[in-house]
């Protein structure tokens, strides 16, 4: 069984990361959306170990000290992180694993020399980004301004990513990311072991190479 591929999907608040990742995993049985750990309180309808691993701040800090996180960051006063054991288990089972994380977390994975595909999800325009952040309906004017400013700063990190995908609509964004995954899996460096085994067949005495 070949080990799965790790995909890192980042983007500003309002880019639609959650919806796109959810659709990717629903439509592709071999894709697994990693469940993040967080210290923020559950929102209405969210369930522990389904939407997030909801942890106390002390428990989260303990995990940091134990080196249990593949990446972690503090965002808007709350901690978020990806548990390494969970990701490794799925990759070893042959699943391609999606990490929906911010640019801070992506930097940690890159710095740790972790092989991954880095994809940055973008809204169609700045105006649409503002509309999406404002349209959440859960934040006041000051928080909206803060989120937009943070989103704009995150956009400056796009040059560190392998691919950029504009989320004008979810189906097209999903198709574009599926195409990226397929192309990456066909790259020579990722298939080196498979290609080596293929070429080794030429050394077997029962093969006639010159018919």
N, C-alpha and C positions, 0 to 999 in steps of 0.2 A: 504493500500500500504506500502510495506517495504521500509525503507530508503536505498539508494544506498551505495556502498562501495567506499571508497577513496583509489586510488592507486597512489603511488609516484614512478615515474620511473626516475632514475638518471644514469649518466655514463659520461665518459670523452668525450670531443670533438672528433668526429670521430667514436664513438661507433654505430652511426646510430639510435639514439633515435627518431628523428623526423620521419624518414621513418617507423620505427616499430610502433610508436604510431598512425601514420596516417593509416596504414594498419589495426591495431586493431580496430579503430573506424569505418572504412569503412566496415569491415567484421562483426561487432557486433553492431546491432542497439541500444542495451541497454548501450553501452559505449559512453561516451562523453569526448572528448579531450578539457580540459580547455584552454581558450585563455589567454595567458599572456599579461601583460602590459609592455611596454618598452619605454625607452627614446632614443634608437638608431634610426637612420634614416631608413625609409623603403627601402628594396632592390627592385630591378626591379621585377615587377610582384606581389609584396606583397600589400595587401589591409587592410585598417584599419577595425578593428572589425571582420576580417576574419582570417588573419594570426596572428595579434597582435592588441592590443589597443596601438596605437602610441601616447605617451603623451610627453608634454614638461617636462623638469626637474623640473620646479616649480610646475606643476600640480602633478607630481609624489610625490614630497616632501610634498605637501598638503595632499595627500592621506595617506602618512606614518603617519603624525601627527593626522589624523582622525581615525587611526586604521583600515583603509579599506582593508589592505592586510592580507591575510592568511600567506604569507611569502614574503620576498623580499630580493634582494641582488644586489650588484654592481659587474659586471663582465666585464672585459676588458674595463673599463671606462664608461660603460652604466648601467643604472638601469633596473632590471627585477623584476616583482612581479605578484602574483596571487590575483585577487580581490575576497575577501571572499564572498560577496553577490552572485556573479555568481555561485560559487561552491555550496553554501548552497541551492540555488534554484534548481539546477539540482539533488543534492542528495535527497532533499525532494520530488522531482518528481519521484524518484525511479531509476534514472540513476546511473550507476557506473561511477565515474569521474576519469580521468587520469590526473595527474599533471606531466608534463615533466619539471623537475626542477633540478638545480644543488644541490650539497651536502650541500651548505650553507642553501638553502631553506628547504631542508629535515630536517636539524638539528632544524630549527625553529619550524617546525610542530611537531617534536618529543618532543621538550622542552615544547611546549604548551599542551602536553598530548593529542594530537589529534590522535584518532584511525585511523590507515591507514595501508595499506600493502606497505612495502618498497622493491622495486625491483631495483637491480643494473644491468645495461646492459653493457656487456663487448665485446670488439673486440676479434677475434679469437686468436690474438697474439700481442706482442709488435711491431713486425715488421709490421704487418698489420695496427696497430694503427698509426704508423709513416707514412705509405703509404697513409692512408686515410686523415690525416691532411695535408700532403704535396700535395695530389691530389685535394684539394679544388680549387686550381688555382687562388685564390684571395689574397693570402698573400705572402709577401717577406720572405727571409730566416730567418731574426731575429724574425719575428712574428711566423713563423712555429716552431722555437726552443722554443719560449715562450709558445706557445699553447701545445707543447709536454710536457714541464716541468710541466705546470699546470695540464695536463691530468694525468701525473704520480702521482702528489700529490693527485688528486681526487681519484685515485685508492686505496689509503691507507685508504679511508673512507668505503671501502666495508664491513668491519666487523660490521658496525652498521646497516646493511640492513638485511631484512628477507630472501631474495632470490637473487641468482646470475644467470643471463641468458647470455650465450655466443651467440653473434650475428654473427654466421658463415654465415648464410643466413637468409633473412627476414622471409620467410614462417615458418621455424623451430622456430625462435625466437618468432614469433606471437603465434604459437601453444603452446609453453612452457608457455608463459604468460597467455594464455587462460586457461591452465591446472591449473596454480597457482590460478587464480580467482575462478575457479570451486571448487578447494579443500578448499580455504578459506571460501567460502560460505557454505560449509558443516560442518565447525567447530562448535562444541557444543556451545562455548561461543558467537558466532555470531548469532546462531539460538535460543538463550535462550528463547526469547519471544514466538516464534512459537512453540517450544517444550513444553513450559509451558501450552500454550493453548491446545495443543494436549493431554497432560496428564490430564488436567482438565476435558476433556470429559469423563474420567473414573468416575468422581463424579456425572454425570448426571443419574437420575433414570431410563431413558428410554434405557440405554445401558446394555446389558447383557455381563458381562466380563467373565463369566464361563460357556461356552456352552459345 
